[in-house]
């Protein structure tokens, strides 16, 4: 108990520093913020070899502890991912600064003006697992949007996160910006997470990134607003009028390109009349990529007759975020049935239709109530970088404030600024 109290006090001290820093950087010039980001991008590129060496410690420890291949993939810092981090930072730097933008104004009848203006949220806490690039994405987005950030990474990426956070601190120092603008909590003790969740007097918003268990824990215990999505049960509906080659490529990409991420497909929905024409060739392609297929009774019968290995799907399978090379298959007889299935079993993250019929696509995109809805595009594009946001601090399936990839604008709030000349209310 004494140790927990000590850690709580340490985290509260970090919160005090972050709150003070948030006031200092809220009005930082765009040029200064961009200069820090450019320096950070350069540091990541020049320290690539040392970052990979540190990352190997986390990978070795993860493999020894039995992390799955998908989780190890999330953890790995490859040359391409390091380049991607640097490119993402530069894209954030190139984006318009949202802070200080006037959203609207109203001229009161008595002569004064009321202006609605974008401002930073303040201090944003980010609790995340596995992917070390989150350290950089969050630091860059929070800094550009004028927010201080407190980063709480997972123990499996502790060495990588520590090294990346040190580069952020170096970039801040190089331009005379307080290092407390980006704070990395330097412990893997769970008590630090619990302390952060209680600090609503210092932290204005929390964003959890990781598995459903982590996100539900944060949402249940946090005293401040939480931007979140619980899981990514993403669906692809292959309509009977879909181009087969396109449909196959989209489904394979959505499932196989990176199965361990939240925007990969978990359910394939097909029409009963196109089991032979569409499902069988798509299933053959999936099996060639090592995907385990779990199908409902009708799809299972068709696949078995075609000599394709398949197991019976349970209802629980359709609600499962596998994050692995496993895909569930559901047979429907109409567009409405497909949409009902998505609303019943999906998570509101990313859902797609593949069809050559524009009317059918419009109905699907209008009626599917998810954060991102695709027509003839892989769900793998639900990503801040791919959406032109530079990077993302997370994906939100909430309905208030932020939805979909959370970028710069979603990290701001607004205030009303009133300017007059001595007006008083009668």
C-alpha positions as CSV (number, residue, x, y, z in Angstrom):
1,X,0.0,0.0,0.0
2,X,2.9,2.3,0.8
3,X,4.4,1.7,-2.6
4,X,1.0,2.5,-4.3
5,X,0.8,5.8,-2.4
6,X,4.3,6.7,-3.5
7,X,3.5,6.0,-7.1
8,X,0.2,7.9,-6.9
9,X,2.1,10.9,-5.5
10,X,4.7,10.6,-8.3
11,X,2.0,10.5,-11.0
12,X,0.1,13.5,-9.4
13,X,3.4,15.5,-9.5
14,X,3.6,14.7,-13.2
15,X,0.0,15.9,-13.6
16,X,0.8,19.2,-11.9
17,X,3.7,19.7,-14.3
18,X,1.6,18.8,-17.3
19,X,-1.2,21.2,-16.3
20,X,1.3,24.0,-16.0
21,X,2.9,23.1,-19.3
22,X,-0.5,23.0,-21.0
23,X,-1.0,26.7,-20.2
24,X,2.4,27.6,-21.6
25,X,2.0,25.7,-24.9
26,X,-1.6,26.6,-25.5
27,X,-0.5,29.8,-27.3
28,X,2.7,28.5,-28.8
29,X,3.2,29.7,-32.3
30,X,2.6,27.4,-35.2
31,X,6.1,27.9,-36.4
32,X,7.6,26.9,-33.1
33,X,5.4,23.7,-32.9
34,X,6.3,22.8,-36.4
35,X,10.0,23.3,-35.7
36,X,9.8,20.9,-32.8
37,X,8.0,18.3,-35.0
38,X,10.6,18.6,-37.8
39,X,13.4,18.1,-35.3
40,X,11.6,15.1,-33.9
41,X,11.1,13.5,-37.4
42,X,14.8,14.0,-38.1
43,X,15.9,12.5,-34.8
44,X,13.7,9.4,-35.4
45,X,15.3,8.9,-38.8
46,X,18.9,9.4,-37.6
47,X,18.4,7.2,-34.5
48,X,16.7,4.4,-36.5
49,X,19.4,1.8,-35.7
50,X,19.4,2.4,-32.0
51,X,15.6,2.4,-31.9
52,X,15.5,-1.0,-33.5
53,X,18.1,-2.3,-31.1
54,X,16.1,-1.2,-28.1
55,X,12.9,-2.6,-29.7
56,X,14.6,-6.0,-29.9
57,X,14.6,-6.1,-26.1
58,X,10.9,-5.7,-26.1
59,X,10.4,-8.3,-28.9
60,X,12.6,-10.8,-27.1
61,X,10.8,-10.3,-23.8
62,X,7.4,-10.5,-25.6
63,X,8.3,-13.8,-27.3
64,X,9.5,-15.3,-24.1
65,X,6.3,-14.3,-22.3
66,X,4.2,-16.0,-25.0
67,X,2.8,-12.9,-26.9
68,X,0.9,-14.0,-30.1
69,X,2.4,-13.3,-33.5
70,X,-0.2,-10.6,-34.0
71,X,0.8,-8.9,-30.8
72,X,4.5,-9.2,-31.7
73,X,3.7,-7.7,-35.1
74,X,2.1,-4.7,-33.3
75,X,5.2,-4.3,-31.1
76,X,7.8,-4.4,-33.9
77,X,9.6,-1.3,-35.1
78,X,10.7,-2.1,-38.7
79,X,12.5,0.3,-41.0
80,X,9.2,1.0,-42.8
81,X,7.4,1.8,-39.6
82,X,10.1,4.1,-38.4
83,X,10.0,5.9,-41.7
84,X,6.2,6.0,-41.4
85,X,6.5,7.6,-38.0
86,X,8.8,10.4,-39.3
87,X,6.5,10.9,-42.4
88,X,3.5,11.1,-40.1
89,X,5.1,13.7,-37.9
90,X,5.9,15.8,-41.0
91,X,2.4,15.4,-42.3
92,X,1.1,16.7,-38.9
93,X,3.5,19.6,-39.2
94,X,2.2,20.4,-42.7
95,X,-1.5,20.4,-41.6
96,X,-3.2,23.7,-40.7
97,X,-3.0,24.6,-37.0
98,X,-6.5,24.3,-35.5
99,X,-5.8,26.4,-32.5
100,X,-7.1,30.0,-32.6
101,X,-9.3,29.4,-35.6
102,X,-12.6,31.3,-35.4
103,X,-15.5,28.9,-36.1
104,X,-18.2,31.5,-36.2
105,X,-19.2,34.8,-34.9
106,X,-22.4,36.7,-33.9
107,X,-22.8,40.5,-33.7
108,X,-25.1,41.3,-30.8
109,X,-27.7,43.9,-31.3
110,X,-26.1,46.1,-28.6
111,X,-22.9,46.3,-30.6
112,X,-20.5,43.7,-29.2
113,X,-19.2,40.6,-31.1
114,X,-19.4,37.0,-29.8
115,X,-16.7,34.7,-31.5
116,X,-16.6,30.9,-31.2
117,X,-12.9,30.0,-31.3
118,X,-11.0,26.7,-31.3
119,X,-8.8,26.1,-28.2
120,X,-6.8,23.2,-26.9
121,X,-8.5,20.7,-24.6
122,X,-5.7,21.1,-22.0
123,X,-4.0,18.0,-20.7
124,X,-4.7,14.7,-22.5
125,X,-3.8,11.3,-20.9
126,X,-3.2,8.4,-23.3
127,X,-3.1,4.8,-22.0
128,X,-2.0,2.4,-24.6
129,X,-0.6,-1.1,-25.3
130,X,1.9,-2.7,-27.6
131,X,2.4,-0.3,-30.5
132,X,5.4,2.0,-29.7
133,X,4.5,4.3,-32.6
134,X,1.6,5.5,-30.5
135,X,4.1,7.3,-28.3
136,X,5.1,9.4,-31.3
137,X,1.7,9.8,-32.9
138,X,0.2,11.1,-29.6
139,X,3.1,13.4,-28.8
140,X,3.0,15.0,-32.3
141,X,-0.8,15.4,-32.4
142,X,-1.1,16.8,-28.9
143,X,1.7,19.2,-29.4
144,X,0.4,20.5,-32.7
145,X,-3.1,21.0,-31.2
146,X,-1.6,22.9,-28.2
147,X,-2.2,20.2,-25.6
148,X,0.1,18.8,-23.0
149,X,0.1,15.0,-22.9
150,X,0.8,12.3,-20.3
151,X,1.7,9.0,-21.9
152,X,1.2,5.7,-20.2
153,X,2.5,2.9,-22.4
154,X,2.2,-0.8,-21.9
155,X,4.9,-2.9,-20.2
156,X,5.5,-5.0,-23.4
157,X,6.9,-1.9,-25.2
158,X,8.5,-0.2,-22.2
159,X,12.0,0.0,-23.6
160,X,10.8,1.2,-27.0
161,X,8.5,3.8,-25.6
162,X,11.1,5.1,-23.2
163,X,13.6,5.6,-26.1
164,X,11.0,7.3,-28.3
165,X,9.9,9.6,-25.4
166,X,13.5,10.6,-24.9
167,X,13.6,11.8,-28.5
168,X,10.5,13.8,-28.0
169,X,12.1,15.5,-24.9
170,X,15.3,16.2,-27.0
171,X,13.3,17.9,-29.7
172,X,11.4,20.0,-27.2
173,X,14.7,21.1,-25.5
174,X,16.2,22.0,-28.9
175,X,13.6,24.7,-29.3
176,X,13.2,25.9,-25.8
177,X,9.8,24.4,-25.2
178,X,9.1,22.9,-21.8
179,X,9.8,19.2,-21.6
180,X,6.7,18.8,-19.5
181,X,4.6,19.4,-22.6
182,X,5.0,15.6,-23.2
183,X,5.4,13.4,-20.2
184,X,6.0,9.6,-20.3
185,X,5.2,7.8,-17.1
186,X,8.4,5.9,-16.3
187,X,7.0,2.8,-14.6
188,X,5.2,-0.4,-15.6
189,X,3.4,-0.6,-12.2
190,X,-0.4,-0.8,-12.6
191,X,-0.8,1.7,-9.7
192,X,0.3,4.4,-12.1
193,X,-2.6,3.8,-14.4
194,X,-5.1,3.8,-11.4
195,X,-3.5,7.1,-10.3
196,X,-3.9,8.7,-13.7
197,X,-7.6,7.7,-13.9
198,X,-8.3,9.6,-10.7
199,X,-6.6,12.9,-11.8
200,X,-9.5,14.8,-13.1
201,X,-8.1,17.9,-11.5
202,X,-5.1,17.8,-13.8
203,X,-6.2,15.7,-16.8
204,X,-9.0,16.9,-19.0
205,X,-9.5,13.9,-21.3
206,X,-8.3,10.3,-21.5
207,X,-7.8,8.2,-24.6
208,X,-7.2,4.5,-24.2
209,X,-5.7,2.5,-27.0
210,X,-5.5,-1.3,-26.8
211,X,-7.6,-4.3,-26.1
212,X,-11.2,-4.3,-25.1
213,X,-10.3,-5.2,-21.5
214,X,-8.1,-2.1,-21.1
215,X,-10.6,0.2,-22.7
216,X,-13.5,-1.0,-20.5
217,X,-11.3,-0.7,-17.4
218,X,-10.5,2.9,-18.3
219,X,-14.1,3.8,-19.2
220,X,-15.3,2.3,-15.9
221,X,-12.7,4.0,-13.6
222,X,-11.8,7.3,-15.2
223,X,-13.1,10.4,-13.6
224,X,-12.7,12.5,-16.7
225,X,-14.2,12.2,-20.3
226,X,-12.9,9.2,-22.3
227,X,-12.6,9.1,-26.1
228,X,-12.7,5.4,-27.1
229,X,-13.7,2.4,-29.0
230,X,-14.1,-1.0,-27.3
231,X,-13.2,-3.3,-30.2
232,X,-13.0,-3.5,-34.0
233,X,-15.5,-6.1,-35.2
234,X,-15.4,-4.9,-38.8
235,X,-17.7,-6.3,-41.5
236,X,-17.5,-6.6,-45.3
237,X,-20.7,-7.3,-47.3
238,X,-20.0,-8.7,-50.7
239,X,-23.1,-7.9,-52.7
240,X,-24.3,-10.3,-55.5
241,X,-23.4,-7.5,-58.0
242,X,-19.8,-7.2,-56.7
243,X,-17.0,-7.5,-59.2
244,X,-15.4,-10.8,-58.1
245,X,-11.7,-9.7,-58.6
246,X,-12.3,-6.5,-56.7
247,X,-14.2,-8.3,-53.9
248,X,-11.5,-10.9,-53.5
249,X,-8.7,-8.3,-53.3
250,X,-10.6,-6.2,-50.8
251,X,-11.5,-9.1,-48.5
252,X,-8.0,-10.6,-48.6
253,X,-6.4,-7.2,-47.9
254,X,-8.9,-6.3,-45.1
255,X,-8.2,-9.6,-43.3
256,X,-4.6,-10.5,-44.1
257,X,-2.6,-7.4,-44.6
258,X,-2.3,-6.8,-40.8
259,X,-4.8,-9.0,-39.0
260,X,-3.8,-7.8,-35.6
261,X,-5.2,-4.3,-35.9
262,X,-8.6,-2.9,-35.1
263,X,-9.6,-2.1,-38.7
264,X,-9.0,-5.6,-40.1
265,X,-12.1,-7.5,-41.2
266,X,-13.6,-10.1,-38.8
267,X,-16.9,-10.9,-40.6
268,X,-17.6,-11.6,-44.3
269,X,-21.2,-11.3,-45.3
270,X,-22.4,-12.9,-48.5
271,X,-25.7,-13.3,-50.3
272,X,-27.1,-16.8,-50.5
273,X,-27.5,-16.6,-54.3
274,X,-23.8,-15.8,-54.7
275,X,-22.3,-18.6,-52.6
276,X,-21.0,-20.4,-55.7
277,X,-20.1,-17.3,-57.8
278,X,-18.5,-15.2,-55.0
279,X,-17.9,-17.0,-51.7
280,X,-16.1,-20.1,-53.0
281,X,-13.3,-18.2,-55.0
282,X,-13.0,-15.6,-52.1
283,X,-12.7,-18.4,-49.6
284,X,-10.1,-20.2,-51.7
285,X,-8.0,-17.0,-51.8
286,X,-8.3,-16.6,-48.0
287,X,-7.2,-20.2,-47.4
288,X,-4.2,-19.6,-49.6
289,X,-3.2,-16.9,-47.1
290,X,-3.7,-19.2,-44.1
291,X,-7.0,-17.9,-42.9
292,X,-9.2,-20.1,-40.8
293,X,-12.8,-19.9,-41.9
294,X,-15.8,-20.2,-39.5
295,X,-19.1,-20.2,-41.4
296,X,-22.8,-20.4,-40.8
297,X,-24.7,-23.6,-41.9
298,X,-25.4,-22.5,-45.5
299,X,-21.9,-21.2,-46.2
300,X,-20.3,-24.2,-44.5
301,X,-22.3,-26.6,-46.7
302,X,-21.2,-24.8,-49.9
303,X,-17.6,-24.6,-48.9
304,X,-17.4,-28.2,-47.7
305,X,-18.9,-29.3,-51.0
306,X,-16.2,-27.4,-52.8
307,X,-13.5,-29.1,-50.7
308,X,-12.5,-26.0,-48.7
309,X,-11.6,-26.5,-45.1
310,X,-14.1,-24.7,-42.8
311,X,-15.5,-25.0,-39.2
312,X,-19.0,-24.2,-37.9
313,X,-19.4,-20.7,-36.6
314,X,-21.0,-20.0,-33.3
315,X,-23.0,-16.8,-32.5
316,X,-20.1,-15.7,-30.3
317,X,-17.7,-15.9,-33.3
318,X,-19.6,-13.2,-35.1
319,X,-19.1,-10.8,-32.1
320,X,-15.4,-11.7,-31.8
321,X,-12.5,-9.4,-32.6
322,X,-10.0,-12.1,-33.6
323,X,-7.0,-9.9,-34.4
324,X,-5.7,-13.0,-36.1
325,X,-6.0,-15.0,-39.4
326,X,-9.6,-16.1,-38.6
327,X,-12.7,-14.9,-40.4
328,X,-16.4,-15.6,-39.8
329,X,-18.8,-15.9,-42.7
330,X,-22.5,-15.1,-42.6
331,X,-25.1,-15.8,-45.3
332,X,-27.9,-13.3,-45.9
333,X,-30.7,-13.0,-48.5
334,X,-31.0,-9.2,-48.7
335,X,-29.3,-5.9,-48.1
336,X,-31.5,-5.2,-45.2
337,X,-30.5,-8.5,-43.6
338,X,-26.8,-7.6,-44.0
339,X,-27.3,-4.2,-42.4
340,X,-29.3,-5.8,-39.5
341,X,-26.4,-8.3,-39.0
342,X,-23.9,-5.4,-38.9
343,X,-25.9,-3.5,-36.3
344,X,-26.3,-6.6,-34.2
345,X,-22.8,-8.0,-34.3
346,X,-20.5,-5.1,-35.4
347,X,-18.9,-2.6,-33.2
348,X,-19.6,0.6,-35.1
349,X,-15.9,0.9,-36.2
350,X,-15.5,0.2,-39.9
351,X,-17.9,-1.6,-42.3
352,X,-17.8,-2.0,-46.1
353,X,-19.9,-3.0,-49.0
354,X,-18.4,-4.3,-52.3
355,X,-20.9,-3.8,-55.2
356,X,-21.2,-2.3,-58.7
357,X,-24.7,-1.0,-57.9
358,X,-24.5,2.6,-56.8
359,X,-28.0,2.6,-55.5
360,X,-27.3,-0.4,-53.2
361,X,-24.1,1.2,-52.0
362,X,-25.9,4.5,-51.2
363,X,-28.5,2.6,-49.2
364,X,-25.7,0.7,-47.3
365,X,-23.7,3.9,-46.6
366,X,-26.8,5.7,-45.5
367,X,-28.2,3.1,-43.2
368,X,-25.1,1.5,-41.6
369,X,-24.5,3.6,-38.5
370,X,-20.7,3.1,-38.0
371,X,-17.9,5.7,-37.6
372,X,-16.6,4.8,-41.1
373,X,-18.6,3.2,-43.9
374,X,-16.9,2.1,-47.1
375,X,-17.9,1.4,-50.7
376,X,-15.5,-0.7,-52.7
377,X,-12.6,0.1,-50.4
378,X,-10.8,-2.0,-47.8
379,X,-11.5,-1.3,-44.1
380,X,-7.8,-1.1,-43.5
381,X,-7.9,2.6,-44.5
382,X,-9.5,3.6,-41.2
383,X,-6.4,5.4,-40.0
384,X,-5.5,9.0,-39.3
385,X,-2.5,8.9,-41.6
386,X,-4.6,7.5,-44.4
387,X,-7.4,10.0,-43.8
388,X,-4.9,12.9,-44.3
389,X,-4.8,13.7,-40.5
390,X,-1.1,13.1,-40.3
391,X,-1.6,10.5,-37.7
392,X,-4.2,9.6,-35.2
393,X,-4.5,9.5,-31.4
394,X,-7.1,6.7,-31.6
395,X,-10.4,5.7,-33.2
396,X,-13.6,6.7,-31.6
397,X,-17.0,4.9,-32.0
398,X,-18.6,7.4,-29.6
399,X,-21.2,9.8,-30.9
400,X,-20.3,12.9,-29.0
401,X,-17.4,15.2,-29.8
402,X,-15.2,12.8,-31.9
403,X,-16.0,9.9,-34.2
404,X,-13.6,7.8,-36.4
405,X,-9.9,8.7,-36.5
406,X,-9.1,11.3,-33.9
407,X,-6.8,14.0,-35.3
408,X,-6.0,17.6,-34.7
409,X,-9.5,19.1,-34.8
410,X,-10.8,16.4,-32.5
411,X,-8.2,17.3,-29.9
412,X,-9.6,20.8,-29.6
413,X,-12.6,22.3,-27.9
414,X,-13.8,25.9,-28.2
415,X,-14.6,28.9,-26.1
416,X,-16.6,32.1,-26.7
417,X,-14.6,35.3,-26.9
418,X,-16.7,38.4,-26.5
419,X,-15.4,41.9,-27.6
420,X,-17.3,45.1,-27.0
421,X,-17.1,48.7,-26.0
422,X,-18.6,49.1,-22.6
423,X,-22.0,47.4,-23.3
424,X,-24.0,46.4,-20.2
425,X,-27.2,44.4,-20.0
426,X,-30.3,46.2,-19.1
